[in-house]
């Protein structure tokens, strides 16, 4: 019985939330205005699932670390127009190539999945409507 209780307690701890540094609420509100920048593109990367809540994922764009995501958080980065590679490391490694356009925002959903022995993630380009809705349900994580 003790082994069962210990296993359940361990499982409960693993289901707990990890935390990442958070941005100031004012900055979160500003980014949720979804304004565009004439000669740049903003990339919003959001994670709005409880799956894998105990794991934070480091997010990079073109090899430059921009921050970490946790349950119900998002990151924003401004990039130049053109091809970019977004990568995530946590339970595994995943990459997505995107094309950014000047004056437009890109919305990337970080889907969480449980794998055999570790968490998995996959990045998906979302429509503007889906992306904005996803970001609105999350809070801005601090950048590195």
C-alpha positions in Angstrom: 0.0 0.0 0.0 2.9 2.4 0.8 4.4 1.8 -2.6 1.1 2.6 -4.3 0.7 5.8 -2.2 4.3 6.8 -3.0 3.7 6.2 -6.8 0.5 8.3 -6.7 2.3 11.1 -4.8 5.1 11.1 -7.4 2.6 11.1 -10.3 0.7 14.1 -8.6 4.0 16.0 -8.4 4.8 15.4 -12.0 1.4 16.7 -13.0 2.1 19.9 -11.1 3.0 23.1 -13.0 6.5 24.4 -13.7 7.0 28.1 -13.8 8.9 30.4 -16.0 9.8 34.1 -15.5 6.7 36.2 -16.4 6.6 39.5 -18.2 4.9 42.5 -16.6 1.1 42.5 -17.0 1.4 45.9 -18.9 3.7 44.2 -21.5 1.3 41.3 -21.8 -1.6 43.7 -22.5 0.4 45.6 -25.1 1.3 42.4 -27.0 -2.3 41.3 -26.9 -3.2 44.3 -29.0 -1.6 42.4 -31.9 -0.1 45.5 -33.5 2.1 45.0 -36.5 5.5 46.5 -37.2 5.9 47.9 -40.8 9.3 46.4 -41.6 9.3 43.4 -39.2 7.1 40.4 -38.3 6.1 39.3 -34.9 6.0 35.7 -34.1 3.7 34.6 -31.3 4.4 31.1 -29.9 1.7 30.0 -27.4 1.2 26.9 -25.3 -2.4 26.6 -24.0 -2.7 23.0 -22.8 -2.3 21.3 -19.4 -0.6 18.3 -20.9 3.0 18.3 -19.9 2.5 21.1 -17.4 5.5 20.0 -15.3 7.9 20.6 -18.2 9.2 23.9 -19.6 10.4 24.1 -23.1 13.2 26.4 -24.3 12.3 28.2 -27.5 14.8 29.5 -30.0 14.4 31.3 -33.3 17.3 30.9 -35.7 19.5 29.5 -32.9 18.8 32.5 -30.6 17.1 31.6 -27.3 14.0 33.8 -26.8 12.6 32.2 -23.6 10.8 29.3 -22.2 7.2 28.2 -22.3 5.2 26.6 -19.6 1.5 25.8 -19.2 -0.7 28.7 -20.5 2.1 31.0 -21.6 3.3 32.6 -24.8 6.4 34.3 -26.2 6.8 37.0 -28.8 9.7 37.8 -31.0 10.2 40.4 -33.8 12.1 39.1 -36.8 13.0 40.4 -40.2 11.0 39.2 -43.2 12.1 35.9 -44.7 12.7 32.3 -43.7 13.2 31.4 -40.0 13.6 28.3 -37.9 11.8 27.9 -34.6 13.0 25.2 -32.3 12.0 23.8 -28.9 13.9 21.7 -26.5 12.4 20.1 -23.3 11.4 16.5 -23.4 12.7 16.2 -27.0 13.7 18.5 -29.8 11.4 19.9 -32.5 11.8 22.4 -35.3 9.5 24.3 -37.6 10.5 26.4 -40.6 8.3 29.5 -41.3 8.3 32.4 -43.7 7.7 35.8 -42.0 6.2 38.7 -44.0 6.8 42.4 -43.2 3.9 44.0 -41.4 2.3 40.6 -40.5 2.1 38.5 -37.3 2.7 34.8 -37.3 0.9 32.5 -34.7 2.5 29.2 -33.7 0.8 26.8 -31.4 3.0 24.6 -29.3 1.1 21.3 -29.0 2.0 19.1 -26.1 1.9 15.3 -26.2 3.0 12.6 -23.8 5.4 10.1 -25.3 6.9 6.9 -23.9 9.0 8.1 -21.0 9.1 11.8 -22.0 7.0 14.7 -23.2 6.8 15.6 -26.9 5.9 18.8 -28.6 5.0 19.8 -32.1 4.7 23.3 -33.5 1.9 24.3 -35.9 1.3 27.5 -37.9 -2.2 28.7 -37.0 -4.6 31.1 -38.7 -4.8 34.7 -37.3 -8.2 34.0 -35.6 -7.1 30.8 -34.0 -3.7 32.2 -33.0 -5.2 35.3 -31.4 -7.7 33.2 -29.5 -4.9 31.0 -28.3 -2.7 33.9 -27.1 -5.7 35.6 -25.4 -6.0 32.5 -23.1 -2.4 32.7 -22.0 0.1 35.1 -20.3 3.3 36.5 -21.7 6.4 34.7 -20.4 9.6 36.8 -19.9 12.2 36.6 -22.6 15.9 35.7 -22.0 
